[in-house]
Amino acid sequence: MLSDKLWFDPAQVFIGGRWTAPFNGDGLPIEDPSTGSEIGLLAKGGTEDIDAAVAAAQSARLGDWGRMTATDRGRILSRLGQLILARAEDLAVIEALDVGKPLKQARADALALARYMEFYGGAADKLMGQTIPYLDGYTVYTLREPHGVTGHIVPWNYPMQIIGRSVGAALAMGNACVLKPAEEACLTALAFADLAHQAGLPAGALNVVPGLGAEAGAALSRHPGVHHLSFTGSVATGALVQAEAARNIVPVTLELGGKSPQLVFADADLDKALPFLVNAGIQNAGQTCSAASRILVERSRYGEVVDRMAAGYAQLRTGPALADLDLGPLISARQKGIVESYLALADDLTIAARGQIDPEAPAGGHYLAPALLSDVSPDHRLAREEIFGPVQVVIPFDSEEEAVAIANGTDYGLVASVWSDNGARQMRLARQLRAGQVFINNYGAGGGVELPFGGMGKSGHGREKGFEALYGFSVLKTVAAHHG
């Protein structure tokens, strides 16, 4: 099935507009999480490949790509969006097999990738500087210029979406990019490179080097020829990336973990809230930085919310990606083991409900039935640490002040939502919650590409998506002209 969808060789790297074998000639197995079986061979790039990719990006910045107008850059990205739409079904199947997510989620990711190209294609020539009133005899203005070469290290859970919001914005600003996808899921990153080449992106403007994080990722993080880094992944790895970048005084955009809460007040419309309460926690088998893994409920409606969520959980089915059920497998046996180790801590908690694993699911797949836990203390590890699996905890509160304290009581600050019809409360909590995005009577707002996204605390810093990403992938220059 996979080979039928690939129009490129995943055992090669993409550098300088060309497909080539990695310098060391090594490869990595491509595993299907739905079966646990090997379904192909992936290039294992290393330090030499990163060096070549950075050199190609530097040449592009000095050549056709660096001289191209913003309007022409936008046209290329817009063409790329059209090519992605034409290949959307192939990309969705590739992503589903590579990551393990249900096909409907992979289809949504492919459409989101196209939308990012459309958005940044249209935005490329619309980021403008300012004129600044100053002393008599001076004209002062600002320019937005690209950093130069940008490095992008993306995770395995949403490759297409994160490539879109990161690489798309960087290219729109005129940067030349080196992309290191996670070794667990590289296929759509390589497909994206080939489609970008077909769209007319000049050689070297985008380079893709799969490989191990400790090798290719580390080489990219510390490379002196990289002028900005974007990393999405774990807190521990993000700290390493930032430390390596600091040696070269290179700015870093970090989007890391989360333990995001949904706050449900007594006046909430539960009919509207319930689908969000469940789905925002189990999407992509809970392997989502912004997963709503904590549900905080005002005590007067706590039992009702738990019961209704439990009824929803009982209907959830987990199975192979292409079976297109509610959940797919976890990405790997290692990730499944991590989640199971957290569930082993739940002996003193109430398991309000578990979903089901489809009886037809292959025995070798990394399947885990989603779990809803109630009567959880805010101080419990399951309520404070990111699990990155289909596990949600439900926590009661007695007052607005207590709800805010619990919501803000972790090291993370990525996303939060408030379910209440009280407009004053909505505005108060939007300001008080420690999160980069706060949603009122919804969660995620449909994932809009226009909406700036990023975190506080150990959820990272910097913003992606929307026009904010263009600011992050550019440098502000002030020009002061004295003309008498």
N, C-alpha and C positions, 0 to 999 in steps of 0.2 A: 504493500500500500504506500509506504513512504517513498520508495524509489519512483513510483508512478507520478508523484507530485513534484519531485525535485527537477529543476532544469539547470542546476549548477552542481559542482562537485564539492561536497562539504569537507572533503579531505584536503582542500586547498585554502590558503589565505588570500585575501583580496587587498593588494597593495599597489598603489600607483596606477590604478585603472586596469590591473591585470590579475588574473588568477594564477597563482604559483604554489608549488609545494612549500611547506615550511622548511626553514633552513636545516633543521635537524632531521627532517623526514619522518618524524614521529606522528602517531595518531592516538586518538582517544575513542573509546567505544561510545556510540550513541545508544542510550537505553530508552526503551518505551516503558514509562512508569505504570502503564496499564497491565503489562505482562511481566515486567522485570527482565525482558529479553533484549539482547543486542540487535539493533535494526540498521546499523550503519557504522561508518568510521568518520571521525571528525579530525580536522587538522589540530595538531598540538603546537601552536606557535610559542616562541620563546623570546629571549632578549634580543637576538639578532633580527627577528621579524619585527619587533617593536621599533628597533633602531631604523630599519628600512621604512616602516610605515611613517614614522615621524619625519624622516628625511623627505619622503614623498609629499607629505603634508606641507613641509616648509617650501618645497619647490612649487607646489600649487599656489601657495600664498604669494610667491614672487612672480608667478606666471599668469595664466589665463584666469584662474579663479580670483586672484587678488585684484586683477584689473577690471573684473566684470562689474557692471553697474548693479545696484540693488534691484532695479526693475528686472534685469535679466536673471538674476539669482532667483527672484520670485517666480518667474516663468518656469524655470527648471523645476522648482519645488512643486509648482502646480501641475506640471506634466507628470511628475513622480506620483502625485496623489492619484491621477487618473490611471496610471499603470498599476498602482496598488489595488484600486477598485476592480480593474480588469482581472487581477489575480487573487481577489479576495478569498474565494473559496479554496484555492490551493494553499494560500497562506494559512487559512484557518485550520485545514486538515494537518498541515505541517506543525503548526503550534500545538494543536491538540495531542498529536502523537509525541511531540518532543517534551511538552510540559505536563501533560496528563489532564488538562482542564477539559470540561465538557465542550462539545463542538459549538454550542450556542454562545458560550463565553469567548471562545477563540474567534468566532465570526465577529463578535462585537469589538474585539481587539483589532482585527484587521481593518474594520471600518474606522475605528478611532485613529489608527496609523494614517490612513488616507486623509482623515479630517485634519490631523496635525499638519500634514503637508499643504493642504488647502489653506489652512489658517496662516501658517508662516509664509507660504507663498504670497498671500495677499498682504501680509504685514511687513515684508522685507523692505519695501521702499517707503514705509510710513513712520519710521522711528526718527524723529527729528531733534535737532539741538534747539538752543534758545539764544536770544540776544539778551544781554544784561545791561541795564542802564548803569553808567559808570561816570567817571570824571569827564569834564569837558575836553574834547580833543581825542577821545578814545572810542573805539567801537569794540565791544567785547561779545564774543559768542562762544557757544560750546558745540562740540562735535561728538558723535558716538562712533567709535571705531572698534573693529574686532580685536580680540586678544591676540590672535594669530593662530597657533595650533592648540586645539582643545582636545583633551583626553576624556573618554566616556567609558565608565565601567558600569555595566548594567546587570541586574540580577536575573534569575531564572523564572521568576513568577509571572512577570508581565513584560516580556522582551519587546514586543511590538509597541505597546503603549509608552514604555519608558524611552525607547529609541526615538519615538515620535516627538515627545516633549523635550528631550535633551538634544539630540542630534539635529532635529528639525529647527529648533531655535538657533543653535550655534551656526548652522549653515546659512540661515536667513540673514544673520549678522555678517557673514563673510568669513567666518573662521574656517579653517581646514581641520577635519576631525580624524582622530584615531579611536576606533571603537573596539573595546575588549568585552565581548559578551561572556556571561557565566558559562563555565564549561558544561553545566547540566543542560543548557538550552541555548544553542547557538544558531539554529537553522534559519529562523526568520531574520536574524541579523545579517546572515550571508545573503539571503534572498533580497533583503532591502538594498544591500550594496549593489547587487546585479541590476535591480530595477533602477537604482539611481544612475548607474552607468548608462542604461538604456535611455533614461530621460535626458541625457546630455550633460550630466555633472562632469566637469573636467577631471582628468586623471589626477589622483592625489588629494582631491578635495574631501574624499571619504575613503578611509582604509579600515578594514576589519580583520582583526587578528584573534581568533579563538585560542584558548590555552588555559592553563591552570592559573588561578589567582596568585599563587605564591611565586609564579614565574613571570608570565606575561603581564598580569595585573600589577605586580610589584615593579616590574621594569617600566611600565607606563607611568606609575605614580611618582617615581623618582627621576624620570627622564628630564634632563636640563633643557631639552628643546620643546617641552610642553609648557604653555603659558596659562592654562586654566584646566582644572579637573572637575568633572561631575561624577559623583559616585552615589549609587543607590544600593543599599544592602544592610548588613548587620551593623550594630553599634561598634562591635569589636574591630571589624574590618575597616569601618569608616575611620576609626581613630588611627589605624595604621596608615591608611591612605593620606590622611591629613598630616600625619607626622612626616611621611616621606615628602609630601609636597612642600612642607615648611622649609625643608633644606634648600629649596630653590626659590623660596618666597613666592609661591604660586597660590593664587586663591582657589578655594574648593567650594563647590556646592554639594552639600550632603543631605540626602533624604534617607533617614535611617528607620528605626523601628517605631512601634506604636503600641499603645494599650488603650485604644480609643473608647470613650464612654458614650452611651445614649442615655439621656436623663428623661425619665418618663414621669410626669406629674399627674396628680389626680384628675386634672381637667383635660387630659390628653384624649384625642380621638383615637381609641385603640384600633378601630377598624382600619384606619389609615396607617397607623404606626406598625401594626404587627408584621406585615410583609418586610418592612425595613429592619425591624428588630432582629428577625431571623436571617434574612438574606445577606445583610451587611456583615454578618459574622461568619457565614459558611461559604461565601463566594470564593471560588478557586480553592476549595477545601480549607478555607481559613488562612491560606498562604498569601496574605495581603497586609502590607504595612499599615494601611488605614482600616483594617478589619474592626468592626464594632464588637470587640471581645468582652466588653463590660456593659451590662444593662443595669442601670440604677433606677429603682422604682419607688415612688412614694408609697409608704407602708399601707395606706388605706386601699391601694389597688394591687399590692404586691402579689397576693395569692392568685388574683385573676390573671395578671400578666404571666406569671409562671405557668399556670394551667394552659393558657392559650398558646404560649410559646411551645410548651411540651406537646400539645396536640399537633402543632406544625412540625416539630422535630420528628414525631412518630411517622410522618409521611415522607420524610427525606430519604432518598435512595442514592447510594454511592455505587459507581460502577465504571466500566471502561470509558475513556474519553469519547470515543466515537459512538457509544451507546447514548450519549447526550442526556444523561440523567441529571439530578440536582448537583451532585458532586462527582469529581473524578478522584483518582488516587493522589496521594502525596507524591512529591517529586522523586523521592528516593527512599531506600530502606533506612538510610541514616536519619532522614527527616522524620520518618514514621517512628523510629526509635526515640527521638527527642520528644515527640508529642506523647508517646506512650509513657515515657518517664514522668511527664507532668501529670498525666492521668493517674499514675500510681500514687500521687500525693493527695488524691481526692478521697481517701478512705474515710476521713472525718466529715465529708460533705455529702449532700444529697444529690444523687444523680436523678434529676427531674425527668430526663428523657434521653434516649439514644435513637439515632437514625438507623437505617438498615443498609447492609451491604448486599448488593444484588447477588442472588445465588449463582448466577451465570458468570460472575466476575472471575477472571483467570486467577488461579491460585498464586501465581508469582507476582501479581500486582501489589502495589503498596497502599492497600485500602485500609481506611479507618472509619468506623461509624462515628458521625458527629455526636458530640456530647453537650448537654445542657445541664449546668450545675447550679443549684440553688442553695440558699442559706450560707452564703460565702462571706466571710469577714473581709473587709477592705484591706486588711493587713496580710491576708493569706498570699502565698507566692503565686497561686493561680489567678489572683486578682491584681497582681502588681507586675508580673513578668510577662514578656511577649512569648507566647507559645508557638505561634505560626502554624496553627492547625485548626481543625474545626471544633473548637472548644469555646463555649461562652459561659460566663458566670453572671448570675443575677443577684444583685445586692439591694437590700432595702434602705431607705432613708426616711427621716421624719421631718426635715425642714429644708428650705431652699439653701440655707447656709451649710448644712451638713452635706447636701448633694454636691455643692461646689467643692467643698473640702475633699470629699471622696474622689470626685472627678479629677481634681488637680493633684491627688495624692500619689502619683507615680513619677518616675524619672522622665516620662515621655510627654509629648504635647503635639500630636499630629492633627487629629480630627476629633470633634465632639458634635453632638446634636442635642437639641432640646425639643421635647414634645410637650407643648402647652398651648392653650388658647389665650393665655394672659399676655397681652402685648408688652406691658411694662416688664414682666419677668423675662420675656424673650430678649428685650434690649439689655437688661441688667446682666443676664448670664452670657450674652454674646461678648460683653466686655470682660467679665470675670473669669471665664473659662480659659485655661492656659492651653491654647491649641492654635495651629496655623490656619485651620478652617473650622468654622462653626456653622452648622446647618440648623435651621428652625423648621420644625415639622416636616423634615425630610432627612435623608442621609446620602451625601454624595452629589446631589443635584444633577444626576445623570452623567457625572464624570466629565462635565464640560471642559473642552480644551482651552476655553477662554479664561478659566478661573485659576488664579495664582495658587500654587500648591507648595507646601513645605511645612516644616515643623519648628518647635521650640524645644529647649532642653536637649535630651538625648535623642530626640527625633530629628535633629539636624539643624542646618541653617542654610539660608539662601532660598530662592523661590524658582520653581519651574512652572510651565504652562502660562498661557496668556502673554500679554506684553511684558510682564515682569521678567519673564525668562530672557527676553531680548536685552533688558538692562543688565542682567547678570552675565550674559555672554558678550558684553561689550565694555569698553573703557571710555570714560568721559574725559575729553580733552577740552581745556579752556584756551581760547585764542584772544589775546588782547592786542589790538592794533592801535598804535599812537600815530595820528595823522595831523595833529596840530589844529 
